């Protein structure tokens, strides 16, 4: 599809097409950067909460068997 479009463009039309595509790409990247800047606060806190809860759960799951082994050895 792109090859068919590129073959049809020549000279001034090709430059115009490339310019429009570059502006669209710049707009997409700019909007992505803005979205990432805004969303990073919420994503970061969400990840931290999940890591903390998983850490607490693992600590709970591993500490119980350790206590049982310690008490049996006494």
C-alpha positions as CSV (number, residue, x, y, z in Angstrom):
1,X,0.0,0.0,0.0
2,X,2.7,2.5,1.0
3,X,4.8,1.6,-2.1
4,X,1.8,2.4,-4.3
5,X,1.4,5.7,-2.5
6,X,5.1,6.5,-2.8
7,X,5.3,5.7,-6.5
8,X,2.5,8.1,-7.2
9,X,4.1,11.0,-5.4
10,X,6.9,12.9,-7.1
11,X,8.6,16.2,-6.6
12,X,6.5,18.8,-4.7
13,X,3.7,16.3,-3.9
14,X,6.2,13.9,-2.3
15,X,7.6,16.7,-0.1
16,X,4.1,17.8,0.9
17,X,3.2,14.2,1.8
18,X,6.3,13.7,3.9
19,X,5.8,17.0,5.7
20,X,2.2,16.1,6.6
21,X,3.3,12.7,7.8
22,X,6.1,14.3,9.9
23,X,3.7,16.8,11.5
24,X,1.2,14.0,12.4
25,X,4.1,11.9,13.9
26,X,5.2,14.9,15.9
27,X,1.7,15.4,17.2
28,X,1.3,11.8,18.2
29,X,4.7,11.7,20.0
30,X,3.9,15.0,21.8
31,X,0.5,13.8,23.0
32,X,2.2,10.5,24.2
33,X,4.8,12.5,26.2
34,X,2.1,14.7,27.8
35,X,0.0,11.6,28.6
36,X,3.0,9.8,30.1
37,X,3.8,12.9,32.2
38,X,0.3,13.0,33.6
39,X,-0.2,9.3,34.1
40,X,3.1,8.6,35.6
41,X,2.0,9.8,39.0
42,X,-0.9,7.4,39.1
43,X,0.9,4.5,37.5
44,X,3.8,4.9,40.0
45,X,1.6,4.9,43.1
46,X,-0.4,1.9,41.8
47,X,2.8,-0.1,41.2
48,X,4.2,0.8,44.6
49,X,0.9,-0.3,46.3
50,X,0.9,-3.6,44.5
51,X,4.6,-4.2,45.3
52,X,4.0,-3.4,49.0
53,X,1.0,-5.7,49.3
54,X,2.8,-8.5,47.5
55,X,5.8,-8.0,49.8
56,X,3.6,-8.1,52.9
57,X,1.8,-11.3,51.6
58,X,5.1,-13.0,50.9
59,X,6.5,-12.0,54.3
60,X,3.4,-13.4,56.0
61,X,3.6,-16.7,53.9
62,X,7.3,-17.2,54.6
63,X,7.5,-16.1,58.3
64,X,4.9,-18.7,59.5
65,X,6.9,-21.8,58.3
66,X,10.1,-20.2,59.7
67,X,8.5,-19.8,63.1
68,X,7.2,-23.4,63.1
69,X,10.7,-24.7,62.2
70,X,12.3,-22.6,65.0
71,X,9.8,-23.8,67.6
72,X,10.2,-27.5,66.6
73,X,14.0,-27.3,67.0
74,X,13.7,-26.1,70.6
